[in-house]
Amino acid sequence: MKPKKPIETLILTIREQRVILAPDLADLYGVETRVLNQGVKRNVERFPEDFIFQLTAEEFSALKDAGNVSSDGRAALRSQIVILEPGRHAKYLPYAFTEHGAIMAATVLNSPEDE
């Protein structure tokens, strides 16, 4: 198992809210991003708009240009050199989870990390 990044390095400020992006939250919970996204979609009524929102293309582009995220939607450390594996680019714009959204995500996942 690869070492996890310190959580404070994963928190970004977007739309004046402190959020963590779906790929990083999935890593924290030990699941694939698609599993996290499926859990959210199956329980959409538990995620009001102040819990989760999808980044716009402009927001995602600005975060990548500023070096805050890599092409796969994960938070990038300033000193980190990112070499992506084939297929490791974001296919969809990532979701951003507020603190309450991250807690709610833990309740809808069947992950050994969320117990």
Biopython code that builds the backbone (N, CA, C, O; Angstrom):
import numpy as np
from Bio.PDB.StructureBuilder import StructureBuilder

atoms = [
    (1, "MET", "N", (0.847, -1.183, 0.000)),
    (1, "MET", "CA", (0.000, 0.000, 0.000)),
    (1, "MET", "C", (0.887, 1.239, 0.000)),
    (1, "MET", "O", (1.807, 1.353, 0.811)),
    (2, "LYS", "N", (0.607, 2.167, -0.914)),
    (2, "LYS", "CA", (1.433, 3.365, -1.000)),
    (2, "LYS", "C", (1.109, 4.315, 0.158)),
    (2, "LYS", "O", (-0.024, 4.333, 0.639)),
    (3, "PRO", "N", (2.093, 5.105, 0.610)),
    (3, "PRO", "CA", (1.835, 6.022, 1.713)),
    (3, "PRO", "C", (0.857, 7.113, 1.294)),
    (3, "PRO", "O", (0.880, 7.587, 0.158)),
    (4, "LYS", "N", (0.011, 7.496, 2.217)),
    (4, "LYS", "CA", (-0.982, 8.527, 1.935)),
    (4, "LYS", "C", (-0.389, 9.905, 2.167)),
    (4, "LYS", "O", (0.490, 10.085, 3.010)),
    (5, "LYS", "N", (-0.885, 10.877, 1.406)),
    (5, "LYS", "CA", (-0.469, 12.263, 1.579)),
    (5, "LYS", "C", (-1.109, 12.811, 2.852)),
    (5, "LYS", "O", (-2.210, 12.395, 3.213)),
    (6, "PRO", "N", (-0.439, 13.734, 3.536)),
    (6, "PRO", "CA", (-1.083, 14.381, 4.695)),
    (6, "PRO", "C", (-2.368, 15.086, 4.236)),
    (6, "PRO", "O", (-2.382, 15.746, 3.197)),
    (7, "ILE", "N", (-3.416, 14.944, 4.996)),
    (7, "ILE", "CA", (-4.723, 15.461, 4.575)),
    (7, "ILE", "C", (-4.695, 16.962, 4.330)),
    (7, "ILE", "O", (-5.401, 17.454, 3.450)),
    (8, "GLU", "N", (-3.889, 17.699, 5.093)),
    (8, "GLU", "CA", (-3.863, 19.151, 4.901)),
    (8, "GLU", "C", (-3.330, 19.548, 3.521)),
    (8, "GLU", "O", (-3.608, 20.649, 3.046)),
    (9, "THR", "N", (-2.570, 18.665, 2.878)),
    (9, "THR", "CA", (-2.082, 18.958, 1.527)),
    (9, "THR", "C", (-3.145, 18.685, 0.469)),
    (9, "THR", "O", (-2.971, 19.074, -0.686)),
    (10, "LEU", "N", (-4.234, 18.029, 0.835)),
    (10, "LEU", "CA", (-5.288, 17.671, -0.102)),
    (10, "LEU", "C", (-6.428, 18.686, -0.116)),
    (10, "LEU", "O", (-7.261, 18.672, -1.023)),
    (11, "ILE", "N", (-6.468, 19.557, 0.875)),
    (11, "ILE", "CA", (-7.569, 20.511, 1.004)),
    (11, "ILE", "C", (-7.299, 21.734, 0.137)),
    (11, "ILE", "O", (-6.246, 22.365, 0.226)),
    (12, "LEU", "N", (-8.280, 22.051, -0.704)),
    (12, "LEU", "CA", (-8.200, 23.195, -1.600)),
    (12, "LEU", "C", (-9.324, 24.164, -1.265)),
    (12, "LEU", "O", (-10.327, 23.766, -0.672)),
    (13, "THR", "N", (-9.171, 25.414, -1.635)),
    (13, "THR", "CA", (-10.250, 26.384, -1.478)),
    (13, "THR", "C", (-10.806, 26.683, -2.864)),
    (13, "THR", "O", (-10.112, 27.223, -3.726)),
    (14, "ILE", "N", (-12.058, 26.324, -3.060)),
    (14, "ILE", "CA", (-12.748, 26.536, -4.326)),
    (14, "ILE", "C", (-14.120, 27.108, -4.000)),
    (14, "ILE", "O", (-14.812, 26.609, -3.113)),
    (15, "ARG", "N", (-14.505, 28.143, -4.712)),
    (15, "ARG", "CA", (-15.791, 28.823, -4.469)),
    (15, "ARG", "C", (-15.911, 29.239, -3.007)),
    (15, "ARG", "O", (-16.979, 29.154, -2.402)),
    (16, "GLU", "N", (-14.798, 29.686, -2.462)),
    (16, "GLU", "CA", (-14.716, 30.152, -1.077)),
    (16, "GLU", "C", (-15.085, 29.065, -0.063)),
    (16, "GLU", "O", (-15.534, 29.367, 1.043)),
    (17, "GLN", "N", (-14.893, 27.805, -0.446)),
    (17, "GLN", "CA", (-15.143, 26.683, 0.459)),
    (17, "GLN", "C", (-13.912, 25.794, 0.496)),
    (17, "GLN", "O", (-13.238, 25.612, -0.519)),
    (18, "ARG", "N", (-13.622, 25.247, 1.656)),
    (18, "ARG", "CA", (-12.534, 24.278, 1.790)),
    (18, "ARG", "C", (-13.080, 22.920, 1.374)),
    (18, "ARG", "O", (-14.052, 22.423, 1.944)),
    (19, "VAL", "N", (-12.430, 22.323, 0.359)),
    (19, "VAL", "CA", (-12.926, 21.077, -0.210)),
    (19, "VAL", "C", (-11.779, 20.097, -0.430)),
    (19, "VAL", "O", (-10.605, 20.466, -0.397)),
    (20, "ILE", "N", (-12.148, 18.849, -0.653)),
    (20, "ILE", "CA", (-11.216, 17.819, -1.074)),
    (20, "ILE", "C", (-11.820, 17.199, -2.336)),
    (20, "ILE", "O", (-13.015, 16.908, -2.386)),
    (21, "LEU", "N", (-10.985, 17.004, -3.341)),
    (21, "LEU", "CA", (-11.469, 16.474, -4.614)),
    (21, "LEU", "C", (-11.698, 14.972, -4.523)),
    (21, "LEU", "O", (-11.039, 14.275, -3.752)),
    (22, "ALA", "N", (-12.644, 14.483, -5.326)),
    (22, "ALA", "CA", (-13.059, 13.084, -5.288)),
    (22, "ALA", "C", (-11.901, 12.089, -5.394)),
    (22, "ALA", "O", (-11.879, 11.126, -4.627)),
    (23, "PRO", "N", (-10.925, 12.272, -6.315)),
    (23, "PRO", "CA", (-9.845, 11.284, -6.378)),
    (23, "PRO", "C", (-9.045, 11.180, -5.074)),
    (23, "PRO", "O", (-8.640, 10.088, -4.678)),
    (24, "ASP", "N", (-8.822, 12.316, -4.411)),
    (24, "ASP", "CA", (-8.088, 12.295, -3.145)),
    (24, "ASP", "C", (-8.923, 11.696, -2.020)),
    (24, "ASP", "O", (-8.399, 10.965, -1.180)),
    (25, "LEU", "N", (-10.216, 11.999, -1.999)),
    (25, "LEU", "CA", (-11.093, 11.431, -0.977)),
    (25, "LEU", "C", (-11.196, 9.920, -1.152)),
    (25, "LEU", "O", (-11.186, 9.171, -0.176)),
    (26, "ALA", "N", (-11.293, 9.484, -2.393)),
    (26, "ALA", "CA", (-11.331, 8.045, -2.665)),
    (26, "ALA", "C", (-10.056, 7.372, -2.176)),
    (26, "ALA", "O", (-10.114, 6.296, -1.581)),
    (27, "ASP", "N", (-8.902, 7.995, -2.421)),
    (27, "ASP", "CA", (-7.635, 7.453, -1.923)),
    (27, "ASP", "C", (-7.651, 7.329, -0.400)),
    (27, "ASP", "O", (-7.210, 6.322, 0.154)),
    (28, "LEU", "N", (-8.167, 8.372, 0.276)),
    (28, "LEU", "CA", (-8.228, 8.338, 1.745)),
    (28, "LEU", "C", (-9.086, 7.187, 2.251)),
    (28, "LEU", "O", (-8.762, 6.558, 3.259)),
    (29, "TYR", "N", (-10.183, 6.912, 1.546)),
    (29, "TYR", "CA", (-11.085, 5.844, 1.963)),
    (29, "TYR", "C", (-10.705, 4.484, 1.396)),
    (29, "TYR", "O", (-11.362, 3.484, 1.685)),
    (30, "GLY", "N", (-9.644, 4.442, 0.588)),
    (30, "GLY", "CA", (-9.166, 3.164, 0.072)),
    (30, "GLY", "C", (-10.036, 2.543, -1.000)),
    (30, "GLY", "O", (-10.111, 1.319, -1.111)),
    (31, "VAL", "N", (-10.697, 3.384, -1.794)),
    (31, "VAL", "CA", (-11.531, 2.900, -2.890)),
    (31, "VAL", "C", (-11.132, 3.623, -4.173)),
    (31, "VAL", "O", (-10.425, 4.630, -4.135)),
    (32, "GLU", "N", (-11.590, 3.101, -5.300)),
    (32, "GLU", "CA", (-11.366, 3.785, -6.570)),
    (32, "GLU", "C", (-12.314, 4.976, -6.671)),
    (32, "GLU", "O", (-13.389, 4.984, -6.070)),
    (33, "THR", "N", (-11.901, 5.977, -7.437)),
    (33, "THR", "CA", (-12.734, 7.169, -7.610)),
    (33, "THR", "C", (-14.106, 6.804, -8.171)),
    (33, "THR", "O", (-15.118, 7.371, -7.759)),
    (34, "ARG", "N", (-14.141, 5.862, -9.105)),
    (34, "ARG", "CA", (-15.426, 5.482, -9.698)),
    (34, "ARG", "C", (-16.359, 4.882, -8.650)),
    (34, "ARG", "O", (-17.572, 5.072, -8.738)),
    (35, "VAL", "N", (-15.828, 4.166, -7.665)),
    (35, "VAL", "CA", (-16.645, 3.583, -6.598)),
    (35, "VAL", "C", (-17.239, 4.691, -5.725)),
    (35, "VAL", "O", (-18.407, 4.633, -5.341)),
    (36, "LEU", "N", (-16.425, 5.693, -5.421)),
    (36, "LEU", "CA", (-16.909, 6.843, -4.654)),
    (36, "LEU", "C", (-18.015, 7.554, -5.424)),
    (36, "LEU", "O", (-19.072, 7.851, -4.866)),
    (37, "ASN", "N", (-17.774, 7.828, -6.709)),
    (37, "ASN", "CA", (-18.775, 8.525, -7.517)),
    (37, "ASN", "C", (-20.066, 7.717, -7.630)),
    (37, "ASN", "O", (-21.153, 8.292, -7.593)),
    (38, "GLN", "N", (-19.964, 6.385, -7.768)),
    (38, "GLN", "CA", (-21.157, 5.545, -7.823)),
    (38, "GLN", "C", (-21.934, 5.610, -6.513)),
    (38, "GLN", "O", (-23.163, 5.679, -6.518)),
    (39, "GLY", "N", (-21.218, 5.589, -5.393)),
    (39, "GLY", "CA", (-21.875, 5.686, -4.094)),
    (39, "GLY", "C", (-22.638, 6.986, -3.942)),
    (39, "GLY", "O", (-23.741, 7.011, -3.397)),
    (40, "VAL", "N", (-22.043, 8.070, -4.430)),
    (40, "VAL", "CA", (-22.714, 9.373, -4.376)),
    (40, "VAL", "C", (-23.958, 9.358, -5.263)),
    (40, "VAL", "O", (-25.023, 9.811, -4.844)),
    (41, "LYS", "N", (-23.831, 8.848, -6.468)),
    (41, "LYS", "CA", (-24.974, 8.844, -7.399)),
    (41, "LYS", "C", (-26.116, 7.975, -6.884)),
    (41, "LYS", "O", (-27.286, 8.292, -7.098)),
    (42, "ARG", "N", (-25.779, 6.884, -6.207)),
    (42, "ARG", "CA", (-26.833, 5.993, -5.665)),
    (42, "ARG", "C", (-27.516, 6.593, -4.439)),
    (42, "ARG", "O", (-28.601, 6.162, -4.048)),
    (43, "ASN", "N", (-26.878, 7.583, -3.844)),
    (43, "ASN", "CA", (-27.417, 8.208, -2.625)),
    (43, "ASN", "C", (-27.494, 9.719, -2.788)),
    (43, "ASN", "O", (-27.228, 10.458, -1.841)),
    (44, "VAL", "N", (-27.851, 10.180, -3.972)),
    (44, "VAL", "CA", (-27.817, 11.603, -4.296)),
    (44, "VAL", "C", (-28.634, 12.459, -3.318)),
    (44, "VAL", "O", (-28.298, 13.619, -3.081)),
    (45, "GLU", "N", (-29.701, 11.889, -2.752)),
    (45, "GLU", "CA", (-30.531, 12.645, -1.807)),
    (45, "GLU", "C", (-29.785, 12.982, -0.514)),
    (45, "GLU", "O", (-30.210, 13.870, 0.226)),
    (46, "ARG", "N", (-28.690, 12.292, -0.236)),
    (46, "ARG", "CA", (-27.894, 12.557, 0.971)),
    (46, "ARG", "C", (-26.838, 13.637, 0.753)),
    (46, "ARG", "O", (-26.138, 14.023, 1.689)),
    (47, "PHE", "N", (-26.722, 14.123, -0.481)),
    (47, "PHE", "CA", (-25.670, 15.081, -0.820)),
    (47, "PHE", "C", (-26.252, 16.376, -1.375)),
    (47, "PHE", "O", (-26.284, 16.570, -2.590)),
    (48, "PRO", "N", (-26.713, 17.267, -0.490)),
    (48, "PRO", "CA", (-27.187, 18.564, -0.974)),
    (48, "PRO", "C", (-26.013, 19.365, -1.562)),
    (48, "PRO", "O", (-24.850, 19.007, -1.371)),
    (49, "GLU", "N", (-26.330, 20.435, -2.266)),
    (49, "GLU", "CA", (-25.288, 21.179, -2.972)),
    (49, "GLU", "C", (-24.250, 21.818, -2.047)),
    (49, "GLU", "O", (-23.178, 22.199, -2.518)),
    (50, "ASP", "N", (-24.531, 21.947, -0.760)),
    (50, "ASP", "CA", (-23.498, 22.467, 0.133)),
    (50, "ASP", "C", (-22.581, 21.350, 0.652)),
    (50, "ASP", "O", (-21.674, 21.616, 1.442)),
    (51, "PHE", "N", (-22.809, 20.104, 0.215)),
    (51, "PHE", "CA", (-21.945, 18.974, 0.563)),
    (51, "PHE", "C", (-20.995, 18.624, -0.575)),
    (51, "PHE", "O", (-19.871, 18.183, -0.336)),
    (52, "ILE", "N", (-21.446, 18.821, -1.816)),
    (52, "ILE", "CA", (-20.680, 18.383, -2.984)),
    (52, "ILE", "C", (-21.056, 19.237, -4.190)),
    (52, "ILE", "O", (-22.209, 19.642, -4.342)),
    (53, "PHE", "N", (-20.069, 19.504, -5.045)),
    (53, "PHE", "CA", (-20.346, 20.144, -6.328)),
    (53, "PHE", "C", (-19.303, 19.680, -7.322)),
    (53, "PHE", "O", (-18.203, 19.273, -6.947)),
    (54, "GLN", "N", (-19.665, 19.746, -8.606)),
    (54, "GLN", "CA", (-18.735, 19.353, -9.654)),
    (54, "GLN", "C", (-18.010, 20.600, -10.153)),
    (54, "GLN", "O", (-18.621, 21.645, -10.377)),
    (55, "LEU", "N", (-16.697, 20.467, -10.321)),
    (55, "LEU", "CA", (-15.922, 21.589, -10.829)),
    (55, "LEU", "C", (-16.331, 21.919, -12.252)),
    (55, "LEU", "O", (-16.726, 21.038, -13.016)),
    (56, "THR", "N", (-16.235, 23.184, -12.600)),
    (56, "THR", "CA", (-16.429, 23.581, -13.987)),
    (56, "THR", "C", (-15.122, 23.347, -14.728)),
    (56, "THR", "O", (-14.073, 23.182, -14.106)),
    (57, "ALA", "N", (-15.183, 23.334, -16.041)),
    (57, "ALA", "CA", (-13.972, 23.165, -16.846)),
    (57, "ALA", "C", (-12.979, 24.283, -16.549)),
    (57, "ALA", "O", (-11.772, 24.044, -16.508)),
    (58, "GLU", "N", (-13.470, 25.486, -16.344)),
    (58, "GLU", "CA", (-12.603, 26.629, -16.054)),
    (58, "GLU", "C", (-11.912, 26.475, -14.698)),
    (58, "GLU", "O", (-10.724, 26.767, -14.567)),
    (59, "GLU", "N", (-12.656, 26.017, -13.694)),
    (59, "GLU", "CA", (-12.065, 25.814, -12.364)),
    (59, "GLU", "C", (-10.989, 24.736, -12.409)),
    (59, "GLU", "O", (-9.910, 24.908, -11.842)),
    (60, "PHE", "N", (-11.282, 23.626, -13.082)),
    (60, "PHE", "CA", (-10.326, 22.525, -13.165)),
    (60, "PHE", "C", (-9.076, 22.964, -13.915)),
    (60, "PHE", "O", (-7.960, 22.648, -13.504)),
    (61, "SER", "N", (-9.259, 23.686, -15.004)),
    (61, "SER", "CA", (-8.131, 24.181, -15.786)),
    (61, "SER", "C", (-7.272, 25.142, -14.967)),
    (61, "SER", "O", (-6.043, 25.081, -15.017)),
    (62, "ALA", "N", (-7.919, 26.024, -14.218)),
    (62, "ALA", "CA", (-7.187, 26.976, -13.384)),
    (62, "ALA", "C", (-6.382, 26.267, -12.300)),
    (62, "ALA", "O", (-5.254, 26.663, -12.009)),
    (63, "LEU", "N", (-6.954, 25.218, -11.698)),
    (63, "LEU", "CA", (-6.232, 24.454, -10.673)),
    (63, "LEU", "C", (-5.027, 23.740, -11.277)),
    (63, "LEU", "O", (-3.958, 23.698, -10.666)),
    (64, "LYS", "N", (-5.197, 23.174, -12.486)),
    (64, "LYS", "CA", (-4.069, 22.515, -13.147)),
    (64, "LYS", "C", (-2.999, 23.529, -13.520)),
    (64, "LYS", "O", (-1.812, 23.281, -13.310)),
    (65, "ASP", "N", (-3.407, 24.673, -14.073)),
    (65, "ASP", "CA", (-2.448, 25.701, -14.484)),
    (65, "ASP", "C", (-1.656, 26.247, -13.298)),
    (65, "ASP", "O", (-0.484, 26.594, -13.436)),
    (66, "ALA", "N", (-2.295, 26.320, -12.142)),
    (66, "ALA", "CA", (-1.630, 26.822, -10.935)),
    (66, "ALA", "C", (-0.789, 25.748, -10.256)),
    (66, "ALA", "O", (-0.084, 26.025, -9.286)),
    (67, "GLY", "N", (-0.865, 24.517, -10.770)),
    (67, "GLY", "CA", (-0.098, 23.431, -10.179)),
    (67, "GLY", "C", (-0.729, 22.845, -8.931)),
    (67, "GLY", "O", (-0.068, 22.128, -8.180)),
    (68, "ASN", "N", (-2.009, 23.144, -8.698)),
    (68, "ASN", "CA", (-2.691, 22.628, -7.510)),
    (68, "ASN", "C", (-3.208, 21.213, -7.681)),
    (68, "ASN", "O", (-3.358, 20.488, -6.698)),
    (69, "VAL", "N", (-3.484, 20.806, -8.914)),
    (69, "VAL", "CA", (-3.933, 19.445, -9.180)),
    (69, "VAL", "C", (-3.208, 18.900, -10.397)),
    (69, "VAL", "O", (-2.741, 19.647, -11.257)),
    (70, "SER", "N", (-3.126, 17.577, -10.444)),
    (70, "SER", "CA", (-2.532, 16.916, -11.597)),
    (70, "SER", "C", (-3.631, 16.633, -12.619)),
    (70, "SER", "O", (-4.805, 16.895, -12.359)),
    (71, "SER", "N", (-3.259, 16.109, -13.756)),
    (71, "SER", "CA", (-4.223, 15.842, -14.825)),
    (71, "SER", "C", (-5.257, 14.795, -14.450)),
    (71, "SER", "O", (-6.309, 14.716, -15.085)),
    (72, "ASP", "N", (-4.977, 13.980, -13.422)),
    (72, "ASP", "CA", (-5.957, 12.976, -13.013)),
    (72, "ASP", "C", (-6.876, 13.479, -11.907)),
    (72, "ASP", "O", (-7.665, 12.710, -11.357)),
    (73, "GLY", "N", (-6.778, 14.770, -11.576)),
    (73, "GLY", "CA", (-7.691, 15.359, -10.609)),
    (73, "GLY", "C", (-7.263, 15.245, -9.166)),
    (73, "GLY", "O", (-8.043, 15.574, -8.272)),
    (74, "ARG", "N", (-6.045, 14.786, -8.904)),
    (74, "ARG", "CA", (-5.560, 14.675, -7.528)),
    (74, "ARG", "C", (-4.766, 15.929, -7.160)),
    (74, "ARG", "O", (-4.141, 16.559, -8.013)),
    (75, "ALA", "N", (-4.805, 16.270, -5.891)),
    (75, "ALA", "CA", (-4.024, 17.406, -5.416)),
    (75, "ALA", "C", (-2.551, 17.130, -5.648)),
    (75, "ALA", "O", (-2.065, 16.031, -5.378)),
    (76, "ALA", "N", (-1.847, 18.126, -6.148)),
    (76, "ALA", "CA", (-0.423, 17.969, -6.440)),
    (76, "ALA", "C", (0.383, 18.737, -5.403)),
    (76, "ALA", "O", (0.095, 19.896, -5.105)),
    (77, "LEU", "N", (1.382, 18.083, -4.867)),
    (77, "LEU", "CA", (2.293, 18.772, -3.962)),
    (77, "LEU", "C", (3.202, 19.657, -4.799)),
    (77, "LEU", "O", (3.563, 19.287, -5.916)),
    (78, "ARG", "N", (3.571, 20.801, -4.289)),
    (78, "ARG", "CA", (4.375, 21.744, -5.062)),
    (78, "ARG", "C", (5.688, 21.125, -5.526)),
    (78, "ARG", "O", (6.159, 21.437, -6.620)),
    (79, "SER", "N", (6.283, 20.259, -4.724)),
    (79, "SER", "CA", (7.567, 19.680, -5.084)),
    (79, "SER", "C", (7.420, 18.363, -5.853)),
    (79, "SER", "O", (8.409, 17.737, -6.235)),
    (80, "GLN", "N", (6.182, 17.964, -6.068)),
    (80, "GLN", "CA", (5.915, 16.668, -6.679)),
    (80, "GLN", "C", (6.067, 16.751, -8.197)),
    (80, "GLN", "O", (5.583, 17.689, -8.830)),
    (81, "ILE", "N", (6.742, 15.763, -8.767)),
    (81, "ILE", "CA", (6.799, 15.622, -10.214)),
    (81, "ILE", "C", (5.813, 14.526, -10.565)),
    (81, "ILE", "O", (5.940, 13.394, -10.099)),
    (82, "VAL", "N", (4.840, 14.861, -11.379)),
    (82, "VAL", "CA", (3.782, 13.919, -11.671)),
    (82, "VAL", "C", (4.051, 13.244, -13.015)),
    (82, "VAL", "O", (4.152, 13.902, -14.050)),
    (83, "ILE", "N", (4.162, 11.934, -12.973)),
    (83, "ILE", "CA", (4.267, 11.130, -14.183)),
    (83, "ILE", "C", (3.073, 10.194, -14.154)),
    (83, "ILE", "O", (3.009, 9.272, -13.342)),
    (84, "LEU", "N", (2.136, 10.442, -15.044)),
    (84, "LEU", "CA", (0.902, 9.667, -15.028)),
    (84, "LEU", "C", (1.054, 8.360, -15.772)),
    (84, "LEU", "O", (1.740, 8.269, -16.790)),
    (85, "GLU", "N", (0.398, 7.359, -15.239)),
    (85, "GLU", "CA", (0.329, 6.071, -15.914)),
    (85, "GLU", "C", (-0.695, 6.183, -17.039)),
    (85, "GLU", "O", (-1.566, 7.052, -16.990)),
    (86, "PRO", "N", (-0.607, 5.324, -18.048)),
    (86, "PRO", "CA", (-1.618, 5.358, -19.102)),
    (86, "PRO", "C", (-3.021, 5.234, -18.506)),
    (86, "PRO", "O", (-3.259, 4.424, -17.610)),
    (87, "GLY", "N", (-3.937, 6.044, -19.013)),
    (87, "GLY", "CA", (-5.312, 6.005, -18.538)),
    (87, "GLY", "C", (-5.537, 6.745, -17.231)),
    (87, "GLY", "O", (-6.625, 6.648, -16.663)),
    (88, "ARG", "N", (-4.554, 7.478, -16.735)),
    (88, "ARG", "CA", (-4.684, 8.158, -15.444)),
    (88, "ARG", "C", (-5.015, 9.648, -15.606)),
    (88, "ARG", "O", (-4.617, 10.463, -14.773)),
    (89, "HIS", "N", (-5.722, 9.998, -16.646)),
    (89, "HIS", "CA", (-6.187, 11.367, -16.825)),
    (89, "HIS", "C", (-7.660, 11.417, -16.464)),
    (89, "HIS", "O", (-8.389, 10.448, -16.679)),
    (90, "ALA", "N", (-8.096, 12.529, -15.922)),
    (90, "ALA", "CA", (-9.499, 12.657, -15.540)),
    (90, "ALA", "C", (-10.379, 12.604, -16.791)),
    (90, "ALA", "O", (-10.185, 13.380, -17.727)),
    (91, "LYS", "N", (-11.330, 11.698, -16.800)),
    (91, "LYS", "CA", (-12.262, 11.595, -17.921)),
    (91, "LYS", "C", (-13.416, 12.562, -17.728)),
    (91, "LYS", "O", (-14.003, 13.046, -18.696)),
    (92, "TYR", "N", (-13.737, 12.838, -16.476)),
    (92, "TYR", "CA", (-14.834, 13.726, -16.126)),
    (92, "TYR", "C", (-14.308, 14.776, -15.167)),
    (92, "TYR", "O", (-13.305, 14.566, -14.484)),
    (93, "LEU", "N", (-14.984, 15.891, -15.123)),
    (93, "LEU", "CA", (-14.597, 16.921, -14.158)),
    (93, "LEU", "C", (-14.824, 16.380, -12.750)),
    (93, "LEU", "O", (-15.876, 15.804, -12.471)),
    (94, "PRO", "N", (-13.851, 16.558, -11.863)),
    (94, "PRO", "CA", (-13.977, 15.964, -10.530)),
    (94, "PRO", "C", (-15.018, 16.673, -9.659)),
    (94, "PRO", "O", (-15.326, 17.852, -9.837)),
    (95, "TYR", "N", (-15.536, 15.900, -8.718)),
    (95, "TYR", "CA", (-16.413, 16.450, -7.701)),
    (95, "TYR", "C", (-15.556, 16.992, -6.572)),
    (95, "TYR", "O", (-14.477, 16.473, -6.288)),
    (96, "ALA", "N", (-16.049, 18.041, -5.934)),
    (96, "ALA", "CA", (-15.403, 18.619, -4.760)),
    (96, "ALA", "C", (-16.327, 18.386, -3.571)),
    (96, "ALA", "O", (-17.514, 18.706, -3.626)),
    (97, "PHE", "N", (-15.773, 17.824, -2.493)),
    (97, "PHE", "CA", (-16.543, 17.515, -1.295)),
    (97, "PHE", "C", (-16.184, 18.495, -0.190)),
    (97, "PHE", "O", (-15.008, 18.692, 0.115)),
    (98, "THR", "N", (-17.197, 19.109, 0.408)),
    (98, "THR", "CA", (-16.964, 19.920, 1.596)),
    (98, "THR", "C", (-16.745, 18.960, 2.771)),
    (98, "THR", "O", (-16.828, 17.742, 2.610)),
    (99, "GLU", "N", (-16.468, 19.509, 3.933)),
    (99, "GLU", "CA", (-16.251, 18.658, 5.109)),
    (99, "GLU", "C", (-17.456, 17.752, 5.357)),
    (99, "GLU", "O", (-17.295, 16.555, 5.594)),
    (100, "HIS", "N", (-18.658, 18.320, 5.302)),
    (100, "HIS", "CA", (-19.862, 17.513, 5.531)),
    (100, "HIS", "C", (-20.047, 16.478, 4.430)),
    (100, "HIS", "O", (-20.503, 15.365, 4.693)),
    (101, "GLY", "N", (-19.701, 16.832, 3.215)),
    (101, "GLY", "CA", (-19.803, 15.890, 2.110)),
    (101, "GLY", "C", (-18.833, 14.727, 2.256)),
    (101, "GLY", "O", (-19.167, 13.587, 1.934)),
    (102, "ALA", "N", (-17.632, 15.018, 2.741)),
    (102, "ALA", "CA", (-16.637, 13.957, 2.953)),
    (102, "ALA", "C", (-17.105, 12.990, 4.034)),
    (102, "ALA", "O", (-16.912, 11.780, 3.916)),
    (103, "ILE", "N", (-17.712, 13.517, 5.075)),
    (103, "ILE", "CA", (-18.237, 12.654, 6.146)),
    (103, "ILE", "C", (-19.398, 11.813, 5.618)),
    (103, "ILE", "O", (-19.490, 10.622, 5.913)),
    (104, "MET", "N", (-20.276, 12.430, 4.841)),
    (104, "MET", "CA", (-21.409, 11.691, 4.279)),
    (104, "MET", "C", (-20.916, 10.611, 3.320)),
    (104, "MET", "O", (-21.494, 9.526, 3.265)),
    (105, "ALA", "N", (-19.860, 10.893, 2.567)),
    (105, "ALA", "CA", (-19.311, 9.894, 1.647)),
    (105, "ALA", "C", (-18.865, 8.653, 2.412)),
    (105, "ALA", "O", (-19.032, 7.530, 1.935)),
    (106, "ALA", "N", (-18.301, 8.856, 3.589)),
    (106, "ALA", "CA", (-17.855, 7.718, 4.397)),
    (106, "ALA", "C", (-19.030, 6.823, 4.780)),
    (106, "ALA", "O", (-18.874, 5.609, 4.910)),
    (107, "THR", "N", (-20.193, 7.420, 4.957)),
    (107, "THR", "CA", (-21.357, 6.631, 5.366)),
    (107, "THR", "C", (-21.951, 5.814, 4.225)),
    (107, "THR", "O", (-22.643, 4.826, 4.473)),
    (108, "VAL", "N", (-21.692, 6.212, 2.970)),
    (108, "VAL", "CA", (-22.281, 5.485, 1.846)),
    (108, "VAL", "C", (-21.317, 4.487, 1.213)),
    (108, "VAL", "O", (-21.705, 3.721, 0.331)),
    (109, "LEU", "N", (-20.085, 4.492, 1.651)),
    (109, "LEU", "CA", (-19.088, 3.555, 1.108)),
    (109, "LEU", "C", (-18.990, 2.310, 1.978)),
    (109, "LEU", "O", (-19.155, 2.377, 3.196)),
    (110, "ASN", "N", (-18.727, 1.200, 1.356)),
    (110, "ASN", "CA", (-18.468, -0.043, 2.089)),
    (110, "ASN", "C", (-16.966, -0.292, 2.031)),
    (110, "ASN", "O", (-16.497, -1.250, 1.416)),
    (111, "SER", "N", (-16.232, 0.588, 2.681)),
    (111, "SER", "CA", (-14.781, 0.533, 2.649)),
    (111, "SER", "C", (-14.261, 0.132, 4.017)),
    (111, "SER", "O", (-14.806, 0.580, 5.026)),
    (112, "PRO", "N", (-13.214, -0.707, 4.091)),
    (112, "PRO", "CA", (-12.660, -1.056, 5.398)),
    (112, "PRO", "C", (-12.052, 0.145, 6.111)),
    (112, "PRO", "O", (-11.880, 0.103, 7.330)),
    (113, "GLU", "N", (-11.719, 1.224, 5.381)),
    (113, "GLU", "CA", (-11.100, 2.407, 5.979)),
    (113, "GLU", "C", (-12.131, 3.278, 6.708)),
    (113, "GLU", "O", (-11.752, 4.091, 7.551)),
    (114, "ASP", "N", (-13.441, 3.124, 6.398)),
    (114, "ASP", "CA", (-14.409, 4.039, 6.983)),
    (114, "ASP", "C", (-15.066, 3.484, 8.247)),
    (114, "ASP", "O", (-16.058, 4.041, 8.717)),
    (115, "GLU", "N", (-14.544, 2.427, 8.789)),
    (115, "GLU", "CA", (-15.128, 1.869, 10.007)),
    (115, "GLU", "C", (-14.546, 2.497, 11.239)),
    (115, "GLU", "O", (-14.929, 2.140, 12.353)),
]
sb = StructureBuilder()
sb.init_structure("model")
sb.init_model(0)
sb.init_chain("A")
sb.init_seg("    ")
for serial, (resi, resn, name, xyz) in enumerate(atoms, 1):
    if name == "N":
        sb.init_residue(resn, " ", resi, " ")
    sb.init_atom(name, np.array(xyz, "f"), 0.0, 1.0, " ", f" {name:<3s}", serial, name[0])
structure = sb.get_structure()
